[in-house]
Each structure stands twice: as C-alpha cells, then as structure tokens.
Amino acid sequence: MQSGTKRKTPSWLSASPQPPSQSSGASAGPSSVNVKDEPGDASGDVKRSKNGGSSSSGRPFFSASHGMYNDVRTAAIDLFHHLKKATTMSYHDAYFRVQETSPGLDANAALELLKGMDRVEFREVNEVFMYIPELTLNNITEIRSHIRVHSTQTSGVPVRTLREAMPGGVGPLAELEQKGDILIMRALTGPFKDIPLPRLGRKNINGLKINEGGNARWKTVFWDHEKEKGLAGKKVDEEFIFAWADVPMAENDDVSKLLAEQELTANSAVTTTTKIVPIGPAKKKKKTTRALKITNTHMKEQGIDFSKDYERPT
C-alpha cells in the first residue's frame, strides 16, 4: 500500500441496520451485506479475516466471506444453544448475533428457523424468544420430590439439570441441605482450588469452611436415603468436632516405644514357642484280597439250587 493513502473502513464494521420489526408487519426479506474491496493486496486482507479480530467492545468479528457459519440452519442452532443458556433473548439481540458471527447469512431466515424449534416460544407482544425447559420445578415441594425419586445411593441429580428446571434459582437446595434432606457434592474449585483442605470443622486459609463458597461449587445432589431409613445418627455438635480436631496427634508415633514407657508389650512382640510334634513314617495300609461270594438266592424261588451238583435229566 502506498504511503499517504487513507485506509477505508470496511462496510461490515459499520453500524448494522436495525432489524425489521415483527410487530409492524414488515416483510422479513433477506438481509444484504455490502462488502467493498479495499485498495491494496486482497490476499493479505483474506488472511487477516481468517485469523479473526475483535471490535472495540471486545467481541470477535468476521468478514462476510469468512464468517463463523455458512448455513442458516447452523446459525439457528447456535442461537438455540445461546437461548438455552440465557433462557430469554430479544429479537434484536438474536438478529445482531447472526450479523456479527456470520454477516453473509440471512439473519431473518435463521430467526424463522429458531421460532419453529422445539422448546422455543416467541412472544409477539414484546418480541422476545423464551426457552421452555423440559422439566419445571416451581416450589420446594416439587424439588424435594424430584430429588427423592430420581436419586439413588450411587447416582444423584446433576445440578445443571436442576438449574435449568428451577426458574427461581437453585437457592432452595441450600434450605433442603440445612434440613438434612439432601446431600450436595461440591467441587474443589474457586477459593478451594490448589490450597490445603481445612481441618475438621474449621476454615481454610481463605476463611471458608468446606461447604461454603457459593452454589458455583455444587455438582450433584443426593437424597439422604440413610436418614429416611432411620439408619443415620444425629448431627454431631460442633463443640465435639472442634475438641476432636484439637487432639494433638504426631505424624509418626512409635507405638512400641510408648508401650515400653508404660511397661507394656504388644501381643505381636511376644514370641511364643511352638511345640514340635515328631512325625514318624506314615503307615502303609494293608491290602487284603477277598474272594467274591456269589449268591443266587432269587433262583431258589424258581426251584434251581446252584449249590448242588448238576444232574443231567434222563
């Protein structure tokens, strides 16, 4: 590029036009994005587009020829996953998301595909997309019953499933845990990552107990089946926990030395003499041969006696 030539701003970086209003009844025609060629080497501009960049707001942008998606169906699926995380999304935000990620696609066509997807509701009054979760738990009673039915001793209910099913948040799980109905498995993330675990009943170096740190650490919820069966004991008082944790225990205790100080001896250290029983040569079993006795008592019933000599009939 020659010196002194002013570089033009690409048209796809300029402000995007407002999407057509759905309530006004305007036709949703295909969105057109005009891209002007810049002076200079076009191949160099293409390479920079492939690598991608970022705008002043920190969001990535792509050129019209090298967008993120090349099909409106793929862009609609991207909007669906984004809506599933956000639960709600306005029509304008969805329109501009398609323009930013894939300027070469028809944003209106992608939004129309999004409207027809399962578990997606579009409200014409305020032009807002809403994601309808497959499971909805509205109160603490429904939450308690769902965890009790779908939890076993080896597999629980993932918290991510409950987050999607609880529109008011997962706060009621803390209440159920405090009552002792459920058990929450936590991950060692956030303030518990890469630091030693706290002692029993105490706080770690960040001033947090093992069950603190917010619901971001919650992973899986289990129903307390042992308590329901009456097999679980009562909760141990914190005073006893602290007293147990404060008992000094050396890492390497020499048990034999401690017993010797008390004039005691471990049973394993006492040597016992075993009585040796002399074993002589094994006696051979005497083999006896005995003639086989043949009896034919059943033949006597027929008038035949083999004990007598045979007489030839005359």
CYANA upper distance limits for C-alpha pairs under 8 A (distance plus 0.5 A):
  1 MET  CA      5 THR  CA      7.91
  1 MET  CA     39 PRO  CA      8.06
  1 MET  CA     40 GLY  CA      5.86
  1 MET  CA     41 ASP  CA      8.16
  7 ARG  CA     38 GLU  CA      8.13
  7 ARG  CA     39 PRO  CA      8.26
  8 LYS  CA     38 GLU  CA      7.25
  9 THR  CA     13 LEU  CA      7.58
  9 THR  CA     14 SER  CA      8.13
 10 PRO  CA     14 SER  CA      7.53
 10 PRO  CA     35 VAL  CA      7.43
 10 PRO  CA     36 LYS  CA      7.18
 10 PRO  CA     38 GLU  CA      8.02
 11 SER  CA     34 ASN  CA      7.12
 11 SER  CA     35 VAL  CA      6.17
 11 SER  CA     36 LYS  CA      7.11
 12 TRP  CA     16 SER  CA      8.23
 12 TRP  CA     33 VAL  CA      7.49
 12 TRP  CA     34 ASN  CA      7.77
 12 TRP  CA     35 VAL  CA      6.86
 12 TRP  CA     63 SER  CA      7.58
 12 TRP  CA     64 ALA  CA      7.84
 12 TRP  CA    103 PRO  CA      8.04
 16 SER  CA     96 PHE  CA      8.30
 16 SER  CA     99 GLN  CA      8.43
 18 GLN  CA     92 HIS  CA      8.33
 19 PRO  CA     92 HIS  CA      7.01
 19 PRO  CA     95 TYR  CA      7.13
 20 PRO  CA     26 ALA  CA      6.80
 20 PRO  CA     27 SER  CA      8.04
 20 PRO  CA     28 ALA  CA      7.14
 21 SER  CA     25 GLY  CA      7.55
 21 SER  CA     26 ALA  CA      6.92
 22 GLN  CA     26 ALA  CA      7.10
 22 GLN  CA    124 GLU  CA      7.73
 22 GLN  CA    127 GLU  CA      7.56
 23 SER  CA    124 GLU  CA      7.10
 23 SER  CA    125 VAL  CA      7.84
 23 SER  CA    127 GLU  CA      8.17
 28 ALA  CA    108 ASN  CA      6.48
 29 GLY  CA    108 ASN  CA      7.49
 30 PRO  CA    106 ASP  CA      5.70
 30 PRO  CA    107 ALA  CA      7.80
 30 PRO  CA    108 ASN  CA      6.93
 30 PRO  CA    109 ALA  CA      7.67
 31 SER  CA    105 LEU  CA      8.00
 31 SER  CA    106 ASP  CA      5.63
 31 SER  CA    107 ALA  CA      6.84
 31 SER  CA    108 ASN  CA      7.54
 32 SER  CA    104 GLY  CA      8.08
 32 SER  CA    106 ASP  CA      7.93
 33 VAL  CA     64 ALA  CA      8.12
 33 VAL  CA    103 PRO  CA      7.17
 33 VAL  CA    104 GLY  CA      7.06
 35 VAL  CA     64 ALA  CA      7.69
 37 ASP  CA     42 ALA  CA      8.15
 38 GLU  CA     42 ALA  CA      7.81
 41 ASP  CA     45 ASP  CA      7.39
 42 ALA  CA     46 VAL  CA      6.87
 43 SER  CA     47 LYS  CA      6.90
 44 GLY  CA     48 ARG  CA      6.91
 45 ASP  CA     49 SER  CA      6.73
 46 VAL  CA     50 LYS  CA      6.82
 47 LYS  CA     51 ASN  CA      7.05
 48 ARG  CA     52 GLY  CA      6.87
 48 ARG  CA     53 GLY  CA      8.42
 49 SER  CA     53 GLY  CA      7.92
 49 SER  CA     62 PHE  CA      6.82
 49 SER  CA     63 SER  CA      6.35
 49 SER  CA     66 HIS  CA      7.02
 50 LYS  CA     62 PHE  CA      8.35
 50 LYS  CA     66 HIS  CA      6.80
 52 GLY  CA     60 PRO  CA      7.44
 52 GLY  CA     61 PHE  CA      6.98
 52 GLY  CA     62 PHE  CA      6.36
 53 GLY  CA     60 PRO  CA      6.16
 53 GLY  CA     61 PHE  CA      6.33
 53 GLY  CA     62 PHE  CA      7.67
 54 SER  CA     58 GLY  CA      5.96
 54 SER  CA     59 ARG  CA      5.92
 54 SER  CA     60 PRO  CA      4.79
 54 SER  CA     61 PHE  CA      6.20
 55 SER  CA     59 ARG  CA      6.21
 55 SER  CA     60 PRO  CA      6.83
 55 SER  CA     61 PHE  CA      7.14
 60 PRO  CA    100 GLU  CA      8.38
 60 PRO  CA    101 THR  CA      8.30
 61 PHE  CA    100 GLU  CA      6.43
 61 PHE  CA    101 THR  CA      6.91
 62 PHE  CA     66 HIS  CA      6.68
 62 PHE  CA     67 GLY  CA      5.60
 62 PHE  CA     68 MET  CA      7.61
 62 PHE  CA    100 GLU  CA      7.54
 62 PHE  CA    101 THR  CA      6.82
 62 PHE  CA    102 SER  CA      7.46
 62 PHE  CA    103 PRO  CA      8.06
 63 SER  CA     67 GLY  CA      6.23
 63 SER  CA    102 SER  CA      8.33
 63 SER  CA    103 PRO  CA      7.52
 64 ALA  CA    102 SER  CA      7.23
 64 ALA  CA    103 PRO  CA      5.56
 64 ALA  CA    104 GLY  CA      5.27
 65 SER  CA    104 GLY  CA      7.28
 66 HIS  CA    102 SER  CA      8.44
 67 GLY  CA    101 THR  CA      6.53
 67 GLY  CA    102 SER  CA      4.90
 67 GLY  CA    103 PRO  CA      7.03
 67 GLY  CA    104 GLY  CA      7.50
 68 MET  CA    101 THR  CA      6.03
 68 MET  CA    102 SER  CA      5.91
 69 TYR  CA     74 THR  CA      6.92
 69 TYR  CA     75 ALA  CA      6.73
 69 TYR  CA    101 THR  CA      7.89
 69 TYR  CA    102 SER  CA      6.20
 70 ASN  CA     74 THR  CA      8.05
 70 ASN  CA    102 SER  CA      7.85
 70 ASN  CA    104 GLY  CA      8.31
 70 ASN  CA    105 LEU  CA      7.52
 71 ASP  CA     75 ALA  CA      7.06
 71 ASP  CA    105 LEU  CA      7.54
 72 VAL  CA     76 ALA  CA      6.58
 72 VAL  CA    105 LEU  CA      6.78
 72 VAL  CA    106 ASP  CA      7.30
 72 VAL  CA    107 ALA  CA      8.12
 72 VAL  CA    109 ALA  CA      7.19
 72 VAL  CA    110 ALA  CA      5.57
 73 ARG  CA     77 ILE  CA      6.81
 73 ARG  CA    110 ALA  CA      6.95
 73 ARG  CA    113 LEU  CA      7.63
 74 THR  CA     78 ASP  CA      6.80
 75 ALA  CA     79 LEU  CA      6.83
 75 ALA  CA     98 VAL  CA      7.18
 75 ALA  CA    102 SER  CA      8.30
 75 ALA  CA    110 ALA  CA      6.72
 76 ALA  CA     80 PHE  CA      6.72
 76 ALA  CA    110 ALA  CA      5.42
 76 ALA  CA    111 LEU  CA      7.08
 76 ALA  CA    113 LEU  CA      6.67
 76 ALA  CA    114 LEU  CA      5.98
 77 ILE  CA     81 HIS  CA      6.85
 77 ILE  CA    114 LEU  CA      7.99
 78 ASP  CA     82 HIS  CA      6.75
 79 LEU  CA     83 LEU  CA      6.49
 79 LEU  CA     94 ALA  CA      7.36
 79 LEU  CA    114 LEU  CA      7.73
 80 PHE  CA     84 LYS  CA      6.60
 80 PHE  CA    114 LEU  CA      7.18
 81 HIS  CA     85 LYS  CA      7.02
 82 HIS  CA     86 ALA  CA      6.78
 83 LEU  CA     87 THR  CA      5.82
 83 LEU  CA     88 THR  CA      6.49
 83 LEU  CA     89 MET  CA      6.66
 83 LEU  CA    129 PHE  CA      8.14
 83 LEU  CA    130 MET  CA      7.77
 83 LEU  CA    131 TYR  CA      6.85
 84 LYS  CA     88 THR  CA      8.43
 84 LYS  CA    131 TYR  CA      6.37
 87 THR  CA    130 MET  CA      6.30
 87 THR  CA    131 TYR  CA      5.53
 87 THR  CA    132 ILE  CA      8.26
 88 THR  CA    128 VAL  CA      7.32
 88 THR  CA    129 PHE  CA      6.12
 88 THR  CA    130 MET  CA      5.09
 88 THR  CA    131 TYR  CA      6.88
 89 MET  CA     93 ASP  CA      7.06
 89 MET  CA     94 ALA  CA      7.24
 89 MET  CA    128 VAL  CA      6.21
 89 MET  CA    129 PHE  CA      5.61
 89 MET  CA    130 MET  CA      7.13
 90 SER  CA     94 ALA  CA      6.85
 90 SER  CA    127 GLU  CA      6.61
 90 SER  CA    128 VAL  CA      4.74
 90 SER  CA    129 PHE  CA      6.35
 91 TYR  CA     95 TYR  CA      6.61
 91 TYR  CA    127 GLU  CA      6.09
 91 TYR  CA    128 VAL  CA      6.14
 91 TYR  CA    129 PHE  CA      7.26
 92 HIS  CA     96 PHE  CA      6.69
 93 ASP  CA     97 ARG  CA      6.53
 94 ALA  CA     98 VAL  CA      7.00
 94 ALA  CA    111 LEU  CA      7.81
 95 TYR  CA     99 GLN  CA      7.01
 95 TYR  CA    107 ALA  CA      6.22
 95 TYR  CA    108 ASN  CA      7.61
 95 TYR  CA    111 LEU  CA      7.71
 96 PHE  CA    100 GLU  CA      6.54
 96 PHE  CA    107 ALA  CA      8.46
 97 ARG  CA    101 THR  CA      6.64
 98 VAL  CA    102 SER  CA      6.05
 98 VAL  CA    103 PRO  CA      7.25
 98 VAL  CA    105 LEU  CA      8.03
 98 VAL  CA    107 ALA  CA      6.11
 98 VAL  CA    110 ALA  CA      8.30
 99 GLN  CA    103 PRO  CA      4.85
 99 GLN  CA    104 GLY  CA      8.11
 99 GLN  CA    105 LEU  CA      7.97
 99 GLN  CA    107 ALA  CA      7.03
106 ASP  CA    110 ALA  CA      7.08
107 ALA  CA    111 LEU  CA      6.81
108 ASN  CA    112 GLU  CA      6.70
109 ALA  CA    113 LEU  CA      6.87
110 ALA  CA    114 LEU  CA      6.80
111 LEU  CA    115 LYS  CA      6.80
112 GLU  CA    116 GLY  CA      7.22
113 LEU  CA    117 MET  CA      7.17
114 LEU  CA    120 VAL  CA      7.79
115 LYS  CA    120 VAL  CA      6.84
115 LYS  CA    121 GLU  CA      7.25
115 LYS  CA    122 PHE  CA      6.81
115 LYS  CA    129 PHE  CA      8.42
116 GLY  CA    120 VAL  CA      7.84
119 ARG  CA    131 TYR  CA      6.28
119 ARG  CA    132 ILE  CA      5.33
119 ARG  CA    133 PRO  CA      7.14
119 ARG  CA    134 GLU  CA      8.01
120 VAL  CA    129 PHE  CA      7.36
120 VAL  CA    130 MET  CA      6.33
120 VAL  CA    131 TYR  CA      5.37
120 VAL  CA    132 ILE  CA      6.53
121 GLU  CA    129 PHE  CA      6.26
121 GLU  CA    130 MET  CA      5.59
121 GLU  CA    131 TYR  CA      6.85
121 GLU  CA    132 ILE  CA      7.57
122 PHE  CA    127 GLU  CA      7.26
122 PHE  CA    128 VAL  CA      6.27
122 PHE  CA    129 PHE  CA      5.01
122 PHE  CA    130 MET  CA      6.70
123 ARG  CA    127 GLU  CA      5.90
123 ARG  CA    128 VAL  CA      5.96
123 ARG  CA    129 PHE  CA      7.02
123 ARG  CA    130 MET  CA      8.33
124 GLU  CA    128 VAL  CA      7.72
133 PRO  CA    164 GLU  CA      6.92
133 PRO  CA    165 ALA  CA      6.69
134 GLU  CA    165 ALA  CA      7.88
135 LEU  CA    164 GLU  CA      8.21
135 LEU  CA    165 ALA  CA      5.55
136 THR  CA    164 GLU  CA      8.39
136 THR  CA    165 ALA  CA      4.92
136 THR  CA    166 MET  CA      6.54
136 THR  CA    167 PRO  CA      8.00
137 LEU  CA    142 GLU  CA      6.19
137 LEU  CA    143 ILE  CA      6.31
137 LEU  CA    165 ALA  CA      6.11
137 LEU  CA    166 MET  CA      5.73
137 LEU  CA    167 PRO  CA      8.14
138 ASN  CA    142 GLU  CA      7.27
138 ASN  CA    143 ILE  CA      8.17
138 ASN  CA    166 MET  CA      6.94
138 ASN  CA    167 PRO  CA      7.77
138 ASN  CA    168 GLY  CA      8.14
139 ASN  CA    143 ILE  CA      6.95
140 ILE  CA    144 ARG  CA      6.53
140 ILE  CA    172 PRO  CA      6.81
141 THR  CA    145 SER  CA      6.73
142 GLU  CA    146 HIS  CA      6.57
143 ILE  CA    147 ILE  CA      6.79
144 ARG  CA    148 ARG  CA      6.69
144 ARG  CA    176 LEU  CA      8.13
145 SER  CA    149 VAL  CA      6.70
146 HIS  CA    150 HIS  CA      6.56
147 ILE  CA    151 SER  CA      6.08
147 ILE  CA    156 GLY  CA      8.36
147 ILE  CA    157 VAL  CA      7.10
147 ILE  CA    221 VAL  CA      7.95
147 ILE  CA    222 PHE  CA      7.54
147 ILE  CA    223 TRP  CA      6.69
148 ARG  CA    222 PHE  CA      8.49
148 ARG  CA    223 TRP  CA      5.95
150 HIS  CA    156 GLY  CA      7.68
150 HIS  CA    157 VAL  CA      7.22
151 SER  CA    155 SER  CA      6.62
151 SER  CA    156 GLY  CA      5.06
151 SER  CA    157 VAL  CA      6.47
151 SER  CA    221 VAL  CA      8.31
151 SER  CA    222 PHE  CA      6.21
151 SER  CA    223 TRP  CA      6.35
152 THR  CA    156 GLY  CA      6.49
152 THR  CA    222 PHE  CA      7.56
152 THR  CA    223 TRP  CA      7.63
152 THR  CA    225 HIS  CA      8.40
153 GLN  CA    222 PHE  CA      7.85
153 GLN  CA    223 TRP  CA      8.28
153 GLN  CA    225 HIS  CA      7.64
155 SER  CA    222 PHE  CA      7.88
156 GLY  CA    220 THR  CA      6.34
156 GLY  CA    221 VAL  CA      5.83
156 GLY  CA    222 PHE  CA      5.18
156 GLY  CA    223 TRP  CA      7.97
157 VAL  CA    161 THR  CA      7.81
157 VAL  CA    162 LEU  CA      8.19
157 VAL  CA    220 THR  CA      6.06
157 VAL  CA    221 VAL  CA      5.67
157 VAL  CA    222 PHE  CA      7.05
158 PRO  CA    162 LEU  CA      7.33
158 PRO  CA    219 LYS  CA      6.56
158 PRO  CA    220 THR  CA      4.99
158 PRO  CA    221 VAL  CA      6.84
159 VAL  CA    163 ARG  CA      6.62
159 VAL  CA    218 TRP  CA      7.02
159 VAL  CA    219 LYS  CA      5.85
159 VAL  CA    220 THR  CA      5.81
159 VAL  CA    221 VAL  CA      7.07
160 ARG  CA    164 GLU  CA      6.96
160 ARG  CA    219 LYS  CA      8.03
161 THR  CA    165 ALA  CA      6.84
162 LEU  CA    166 MET  CA      6.35
162 LEU  CA    170 VAL  CA      7.58
163 ARG  CA    167 PRO  CA      7.91
163 ARG  CA    169 GLY  CA      6.83
163 ARG  CA    170 VAL  CA      6.53
166 MET  CA    170 VAL  CA      7.00
170 VAL  CA    174 ALA  CA      8.35
170 VAL  CA    215 ASN  CA      8.25
171 GLY  CA    175 GLU  CA      7.87
172 PRO  CA    176 LEU  CA      6.97
173 LEU  CA    177 GLU  CA      6.64
173 LEU  CA    182 ILE  CA      8.50
174 ALA  CA    178 GLN  CA      6.65
175 GLU  CA    179 LYS  CA      6.82
176 LEU  CA    180 GLY  CA      6.83
176 LEU  CA    181 ASP  CA      6.01
176 LEU  CA    182 ILE  CA      6.49
177 GLU  CA    181 ASP  CA      6.38
177 GLU  CA    182 ILE  CA      5.56
177 GLU  CA    183 LEU  CA      6.56
177 GLU  CA    184 ILE  CA      7.65
180 GLY  CA    224 ASP  CA      7.97
181 ASP  CA    223 TRP  CA      6.89
181 ASP  CA    224 ASP  CA      6.25
181 ASP  CA    227 LYS  CA      8.34
182 ILE  CA    221 VAL  CA      7.23
182 ILE  CA    222 PHE  CA      6.06
182 ILE  CA    223 TRP  CA      5.00
182 ILE  CA    224 ASP  CA      5.68
183 LEU  CA    221 VAL  CA      6.30
183 LEU  CA    222 PHE  CA      5.49
183 LEU  CA    223 TRP  CA      6.66
183 LEU  CA    224 ASP  CA      6.77
184 ILE  CA    218 TRP  CA      7.05
184 ILE  CA    219 LYS  CA      7.87
184 ILE  CA    220 THR  CA      6.44
184 ILE  CA    221 VAL  CA      5.12
184 ILE  CA    222 PHE  CA      6.79
185 MET  CA    218 TRP  CA      6.61
185 MET  CA    219 LYS  CA      6.27
185 MET  CA    220 THR  CA      5.73
185 MET  CA    221 VAL  CA      6.76
185 MET  CA    222 PHE  CA      8.33
186 ARG  CA    211 ASN  CA      8.02
186 ARG  CA    217 ARG  CA      5.58
186 ARG  CA    218 TRP  CA      5.13
186 ARG  CA    219 LYS  CA      6.08
186 ARG  CA    220 THR  CA      7.83
187 ALA  CA    217 ARG  CA      5.58
187 ALA  CA    218 TRP  CA      7.04
187 ALA  CA    219 LYS  CA      7.09
188 LEU  CA    192 PHE  CA      5.66
188 LEU  CA    193 LYS  CA      5.98
188 LEU  CA    217 ARG  CA      7.58
189 THR  CA    193 LYS  CA      5.16
189 THR  CA    217 ARG  CA      6.89
190 GLY  CA    213 GLY  CA      8.00
190 GLY  CA    217 ARG  CA      8.10
191 PRO  CA    206 ASN  CA      7.47
191 PRO  CA    213 GLY  CA      7.39
192 PHE  CA    196 PRO  CA      8.42
192 PHE  CA    197 LEU  CA      8.03
195 ILE  CA    205 ILE  CA      8.50
196 PRO  CA    204 ASN  CA      7.89
197 LEU  CA    204 ASN  CA      6.93
197 LEU  CA    210 ILE  CA      8.09
198 PRO  CA    202 ARG  CA      6.37
198 PRO  CA    203 LYS  CA      5.92
198 PRO  CA    204 ASN  CA      4.92
198 PRO  CA    205 ILE  CA      8.16
198 PRO  CA    209 LYS  CA      7.49
198 PRO  CA    210 ILE  CA      7.34
199 ARG  CA    203 LYS  CA      7.56
199 ARG  CA    204 ASN  CA      8.02
199 ARG  CA    245 ALA  CA      7.60
200 LEU  CA    241 ILE  CA      7.33
200 LEU  CA    242 PHE  CA      7.83
200 LEU  CA    245 ALA  CA      6.51
201 GLY  CA    209 LYS  CA      7.73
201 GLY  CA    238 GLU  CA      7.48
201 GLY  CA    241 ILE  CA      6.67
201 GLY  CA    242 PHE  CA      6.88
201 GLY  CA    245 ALA  CA      8.28
202 ARG  CA    209 LYS  CA      6.62
202 ARG  CA    242 PHE  CA      8.23
203 LYS  CA    207 GLY  CA      5.65
203 LYS  CA    208 LEU  CA      5.35
203 LYS  CA    209 LYS  CA      4.92
203 LYS  CA    210 ILE  CA      7.71
204 ASN  CA    208 LEU  CA      5.99
204 ASN  CA    209 LYS  CA      6.82
204 ASN  CA    210 ILE  CA      8.31
208 LEU  CA    212 GLU  CA      6.42
208 LEU  CA    213 GLY  CA      7.44
213 GLY  CA    217 ARG  CA      7.37
214 GLY  CA    218 TRP  CA      8.42
224 ASP  CA    228 GLU  CA      7.04
225 HIS  CA    229 LYS  CA      6.75
226 GLU  CA    230 GLY  CA      6.79
226 GLU  CA    231 LEU  CA      5.73
226 GLU  CA    232 ALA  CA      5.90
227 LYS  CA    231 LEU  CA      6.26
227 LYS  CA    232 ALA  CA      5.22
227 LYS  CA    233 GLY  CA      8.18
236 VAL  CA    240 PHE  CA      7.48
236 VAL  CA    241 ILE  CA      7.62
237 ASP  CA    241 ILE  CA      7.03
238 GLU  CA    242 PHE  CA      6.57
239 GLU  CA    243 ALA  CA      6.66
240 PHE  CA    244 TRP  CA      6.56
241 ILE  CA    245 ALA  CA      6.63
242 PHE  CA    246 ASP  CA      6.59
243 ALA  CA    247 VAL  CA      7.19
254 ASP  CA    258 LEU  CA      6.86
255 VAL  CA    259 LEU  CA      6.69
256 SER  CA    260 ALA  CA      6.62
256 SER  CA    265 THR  CA      7.75
256 SER  CA    266 ALA  CA      7.63
257 LYS  CA    261 GLU  CA      6.85
258 LEU  CA    262 GLN  CA      7.30
259 LEU  CA    263 GLU  CA      6.71
259 LEU  CA    264 LEU  CA      5.32
259 LEU  CA    265 THR  CA      6.42
259 LEU  CA    266 ALA  CA      7.85
260 ALA  CA    264 LEU  CA      5.85
260 ALA  CA    265 THR  CA      6.96
265 THR  CA    269 ALA  CA      7.25
265 THR  CA    270 VAL  CA      7.94
266 ALA  CA    270 VAL  CA      7.48
296 ASN  CA    300 LYS  CA      7.77
296 ASN  CA    306 PHE  CA      8.09
297 THR  CA    301 GLU  CA      8.01
298 HIS  CA    302 GLN  CA      8.00
299 MET  CA    303 GLY  CA      7.23
299 MET  CA    304 ILE  CA      5.99
299 MET  CA    305 ASP  CA      7.34
300 LYS  CA    304 ILE  CA      5.51
300 LYS  CA    305 ASP  CA      6.10
306 PHE  CA    310 TYR  CA      8.30
